[in-house]
């Protein structure tokens, strides 16, 4: 594996609303039906408009840890990558690997579509109950590992809606030597 340190400068943490990001793709912390829901998922569906729901209906759902891509419709981002993260059940049911898969599979789709920027929410840390600090480490490490393994130069934005996640992500990335 290549040295991850040369990619750290491509990681950015912002506090805000992911639906307003001007990037090539935003990632939707979806539910397996892909038909909308609460939190980030509901906000993305509302902002993108009814065409997103119609596109998602054609995908036949998505298992936890997998990812699918659609157009962004009324969003600033031309694409939405949908990935259902794991529901946290104490950490001994493979949740960490499923969460890592959500980030890796989202990165794989970004790479396949030659995207140069992507925005991630804090997947699974809302109603799915994943511990925030562990989820942050998995997210950041997964994207850095993918970038290093594929020599993929993409700007990564971790968009945090709340102060707690913002601080966790900022401190973790700063600690990596940024």
N, C-alpha and C positions, 0 to 999 in steps of 0.2 A: 504494500500500500504506500502511496506517495505521502509526503509530509503534509499534514493538515494545516500547518501554521500559515502557509501562503494564502489560504482561503478565509481566514478569520476576518480580514478586513472587508470581506463581502457580506458579512452578517450585520444586520441593523435591527435595532429594537425601537419600536414606536408605540406610543399610547394613542389609541384612536379607534375608529370604526373601519374594519377591514373592507366593508362594501364601498368605501370612498377611495380606496387605493388605486393609483395609476401604475399598475404593473402588468406584465404579460398574463399572469394568472393569479387568482386568489384561491386559496384552499378552503373548502367547506368542510367543517367538522360535521359531517352528515350522519343521518341514521341509515340503517341498512336498506330501507325502502327507497331512499333517495327522493322521497316525495315531500320534503319539507318537514319542519318541526319547530322546536323552540330554539332559543339562544342564537348562536352564529348561523345555524342552518336556516332558521326562520327569517333572520335579517337578510341573508343573501337571497333567499327566494323572493322576499318582498321587493328588494332593491332591483333584482334582475328582471322581474316581471313574469307574467304567466307563461311565456315561451320557455323559460327554464324548466318549469314543472312539466311541460309537454315533452321536452327533450329528455328529462329524467325518466319519464314513463316508458320510454323506448329502451332503456338500459337494463330493465329487469332486476333492479336492485344491485347491491354490492355487499359482500361479506366484510366483517370487521377486519381491518388491516389492508384491504384491497383499495384500489382507487380507480375512478372513472373520470373522463374529461368531457366537458360540454362547452359550448359557446357561453359567453358572459352576458349576451343580450343587452339589457339596459345598464349594465355596470360599466365602469371605466375600463376594467380589465377585459380583454377579449376572450379569456377562457376562465372557466371554473373547474378546479380539480376537486372531486368529491371523494372523501374517505371517511368511513365510519371507524373511529378509534374504539378501543376496548372499553367495556364497562368494568370498573375496578371492583374486584371481589377479594381484596386483601393482599393481592400480589403473588399468590402461589398458583394461579391458574393460567400462566403464560401471558399475562397482560403486558409485560414489558416488551416482549417480542412482537406482539400484535401492534402495540403503539409504534415501535420502531418500524414495522412493516408499513404502517400508514404513511410515515414520513418518507421512507425509501421508495414506496410505490408512487407517491406523489412526485418525488424527484425524478423517477424513471419516466413518467409521462411528460414532465417538463423537458427532460433531456431529449426524448423522442420527438417532441414538437419544437425543438431548438429554441426554447424560451430563454430570455436573458434576465428575467426577474420574476420573482414569485413571493407572495405574501401568505404566511401561515398564521392561523390563530393558535391558541394553546389547546390543542386537541385533547379531548377527554377530561379536561379539568373542571368542567361545569357539572351538569347533572350526572355525567358518567363517573364522577367522583375520584378521578385519578389524583394522587398527591402531586401538588404543583411543582415542588422542587425536583422530584424524580422525573416528572413529565418533561420539565425543561431540559434536564441533562440528556434524556433520551432524544428529544427533538434536535437539540443543537448537535449532539454527537452523530446522530444519523445523517443529518444534512452535510456536515463536514466530512464524514467518512465517504458519503456518496460523491461529493465534489472531488475529493482526493483520489478515490479509486478510478473515477472516470475523467479526471483532469477537466472538470466541468466548471467553467467560470460563469457563475450566475449570481445575481444579487438576491440575497435572501432577506426578507423583511418579516420579523416576528411582531405581529400587530397585537397589542394587548389592550383589552377593553378596560381593565381595572388596574389600579395602582399596585396591588400585591404581585400579580403576574409580571407587570412591567419591571418592578424592582428585582424580582427573581431572575428574569432573563438578562437584564442589564448587568447585574452582579456576576452572573455565571459567565457571560461572554467577556466582560471586562477582565475577569480572572483568567481567561485563556490567553491573555497577552495582547489584546487589541489596543 
